[in-house]
Every structure is written in structure tokens, then in C-alpha cells.
Amino acid sequence: MAGTEGPVVFCLHGGGYCGLSFALAASKLKEKARIVAMDLRGHGKSATQNDVDLSIKVLSKDTLCGDVFSVLKTMYGDAPPAIVLVGHSMGGAVAVDVAAKKSLPSLAGLVVVDVVEIEWSVKSGSLRNIDSARVSIPNTLKYDESKKCYTHRARLEETEQYWREWYEGLSEKFLSSPVPKILLLAGTDRLDRALTIGQMQGKFQMVVVRHTGHAIQEDVPDEFATLLLNFISHNRIGPHGIEIPGLRRPPRSKP
């Protein structure tokens, strides 16, 4: 957690990552917003009765979406502030599904970061920013006493049964969300037909972030934070629906 005022930017990391994936970006975001980045089950320092149940199909305490609602309920009770959901890769699928359930009345914005299939993510997920890697990678590992070495905390190979459901109907659910939306991509090859048409129709904002890998928020944290703050300001997301001080758009010039 970081920041003391403004909307809550609630961040969900990708498969194999952890909440600290957003740490460097949070140092800039906290100037204008409150930042929460949870460790999803089976990742980071989270602890659940079933760390490999990564289903998002059913809204219950035993699923990824249910975990998100539980954390929000614990933190903010029945009167949460304006919330901008941010999801990277697998976390993007969770964020979209949470938004689609329409059970979060204070949801004010949806940010999806480079959603790709989990196999592609794992194979090409190396970070390009060593400063970010120093912060985030330690929490993705654990020491195995029997093997006398470090292993990955997330047992993604045991969750394959859930991979397909993370992405089924994802584009349609994203497009149907009534809140302001932005899609941040590392390459345009991530766009399917539904998203291409939706983008042409102006249903969401899209930004292609060049010279970065899959983990945009880690590779270029300052640029990532600026994009989010501009999105928040542009859509007037904040307490009582007002613009955040210091991020006001310049007045339009008269013709």
C-alpha cells in the first residue's frame, strides 16, 4: 500500500509475478492516488488452503475474483472509494472478470496491461529493468530445504486446468464494461478481432508502449505511472468525481 488520498489504484499482478511488480510505479503513483497491490493466491506472500485453485469462474471465497472482493471488503467495508482496477496479464483477466460481475459499485476505471496466454507469458517473461527485478523477484521465490535451492513460489504448472477460462470471452467482457477503459500493450499483435473493432469504435483507449517487454509496469515504471495518472485525470476519477489537484487538463483554446 502507498499514498494517502485520491482514488484507489488496485493492482493485480500476472501469473508468476507478485504485488511488488508494481512497486517502482507506486513510488510515482502515490503522489496523486492510493495504491494497493495484493499478492494473488499461490503468489508472493499469500497463504490460502488451496494455492493452486486459480479459477475465476465462480464468485466464492475460493477463487481469484472472490479473493479480490474479500480484500476490498476487508479494507473498505461497504463504502469503498473510487477504485481503478489494474491488471497485468493473468491479473488483467481477473480484473476484467471482477468488473464484469458488476458487484463493485465504486469501480471507476479499468486498466488492462498486456494480457497474453500464460504459456507465452512464462516463456518470454524476463524483466528488462534490473532495479525492478531486485524488488519484485525475491518475493516470487522460496527456498526448498530438500533440494537446497530456490524455487518458484507459484506452481503454475499445476494450474493448467484454469488457463483457458482466464481468457474465454475476455475481449467481450472488457468491451462491455461501462467504466472508462485503457489497454496498455507491448505490441499490437495482442489485439484480436473484437478488440480491433472496439478500438476503432472508440470503446476504449489503447496505448502501445514501445521498447518494453511483457511486464510494462516493471520495465518502464515511470512511463507506466504517467499513463495511469493521465488516464485518471482525463476521466476525472477521484473523490466525488472531481479531477485530482495537480493533474488538471489545460483549458481548451477558443476558436
GIGI-V701768 format. One line per field, one symbol per residue. ss: DSSP state (H for helix, E for strand, L for the rest). phi: phi as a letter, one per 20 degrees, with the letter a starting at -180 (. if undefined). A space follows every 10 residues. Layout:
ss->???
phi->???
//
This chain:
ss->LELLLLLEEE EELLLLLLHH HHHHHHHHHL LLLEEEEELL LLLLLLLLLL LLLLLLLLLL LLLHHHHHHH HHHHHHLLLL LLEEEEEELH HHHHHHHHHH LLLLLLEEEE EEELLLLHHH HHHLLLLLLH HHHHHHHHHH EEEELLLLEE EELLLHHHLH HHHHHHHLLH HHHHHHLLLE EEEEELLHHH LLHHHHHHHH LLLLEEEELL LLLLLHHHHL HHHHHHHHHH HHHHLLLLHH HLLLLLLLLL LLLLL
phi->.bncbnfeed dcfefnebgf gdfffffeff fcbedcceef gncldfbcfb fdedfcfdfb fdcgffffff fffffcmecf fgcdeccdlg ffffgfffff fldcfefdac cddlfcfgff fffcefeddf ffffeefgfe dbeeffelbe cffeeffedg fegfffdfmf fffffeffeg ccddceafff eeffffffff emfbecceef lbefegfefc fffgffffff fffgelergm meffgncfff fffff
//
